Amino acid sequence: MMNRSPAIRLAIVAGLYLAAACSAAQAESTFNVAEARKSVVFIRRITPGRETALGSGFLVSADGLIYTSRHVIEAADPTAKGTLILVGVPSKGDPDDLDWFPAAVASAPADKNLDFAILKITAREDYGSFPPLPLSFDKLQLGADVAVIGYPYVRENEAVLSFNKGNISATRIRFSGLNYYQTDAAVNHGNSGGPLLNLAGEAAGIVTLKEVNAENVGFAIYLSEVRNFAAVPEDRLTKLKLKRGPIDLRELRLPTTIQPRVSAWELAKGRPQEKKAELILDDRGGPFWVNSRQTLPSDFQLVISCALEYLQGSQKIDIDHHASLRNLYVSFDAKAVEAPIFERKGYLVQFGHKTLALFKDDKLLKSVPQGNQQGKPFRLSITKQRGEIEIAVDGKTLLAYRDPQPLAGNERFSLGGYLSRLHLGEVTAIQLDASPKADGAKPAGKAQQATAIEKR
């Protein structure tokens, strides 16, 4: 074994350290990571009663325009109301910290195959301008060095920025007539909407897809494919009434979520039983119901996650009940909740195994031949804005009615059943504006990474 003097060994170690430092500095300067990361944002879409979606995006203008993927910010359920989009921008003091801004959809192409959207955020004057990421519309060559940067993970409720290098493994893959790069850089669900960087640290594509049946096969749509949709009309921007940020998240008007626990409700009649993630209610086939401890606003959307089983006790079933077995009752806008829920005070939604009906003070307003299925979980949404009442199941509107003399509201609500056992999950109440209008996110529990079209 060759012996080396301490001076020689020290020189070797210093050389190795210098080489490693130079390699790290070269990688950073190659992709301009220190600057590029300041423009990459974390996106959180909160749709009440649905799972939260998480993704990435990147700033493209100093006044707060952001490119991202449509599926990150657009709720799959078209009946969903009250969607809130929050954008975490790397802090000027420490980019590992995020400043939060409420966002609105500035543009989304009519072509649903183009998974692209533009968000807008607005800063206070004392915050300064946003750092836009440079864009490159030049086509990348096979084998070109690229990097995927974004927020694929959330750890202990904190978004974690991730940077992964790779190459262009295919220069053109076509999905629905659109051009994509294929890359072996690591792509995970939360990278959706983030940039594909070239060596200069410019965005050359938007990360959109991931092959789930292969290792390290991700896809980014050409930036040139979205070029024609990048211009946002000025009048559209002026109509976006955005709260200037950064904001304190505690100031947000968040929906009220009632957990499936006995203590969260006022029990009126029945036998409650708590199980994991559900509250089971019945009364041996007889009527049962619980009352909310909170009042509903005048204009709201109520989202109820549940399932129903047919349950018959010793009670006699009259012939007129045969069409209404396995009932779910939801009563709202009644002046009092002391009366039995089946007396149909205020508005009453009655959802049986064959029929969905809406009553007002015991008068049938409308019914449709749509029923629930034995034991199958579903999400019932009741929306009231002024006189417009809409009832949807799993995102599909089944009943709509306009009441010319709507009840005032601001009362507690009740829910229960008859000839049934109710498996009740979370119930969410969302306050809406008084006048029906398009949801701000509509060109747009537990959190999940946005995966709307990431599997093929």
Secondary structure, 3 states (H helix, E strand, C coil): CCCCCHHHHHHHHHHHHHHHHHHHHHHHHHHCHHHHHHHEEEEEEECCCCCEEEEEEEECCCCCEEEECHHHHCCCCCCCCCCEEEEEEECCCCCCCEEEEEEEEEECCCCCCCCCEEEECCECHHHCCCCCCCECCCCCCCCCEEEEEEEEEEECCEEEEEEEEEEEEEEEEEECCEEEEEECCCCCHHHCCCEEECCCCCEEEEEEEECCCCCCCEEEEEHHHCHHHCCCCHHHHHHCCCCCECCCHHHCCCCEEECCCHHHEEEEECEEEEECCEEEEECCCCCEEEEEEEECCCCEEEEEEEEEEECCCCCCCCHHHHHHCCEEEEEECCCCCCCCHHHCCCEEEEECCCCEEEEECCEEEEEECCCCCECCCEEEEEEEECCEEEEEECCEEEEEEECCCCCCCCCEEEEEEECEEEEEEEEEEEECCCCCCCCCCCCCCCEEECCCCCCC
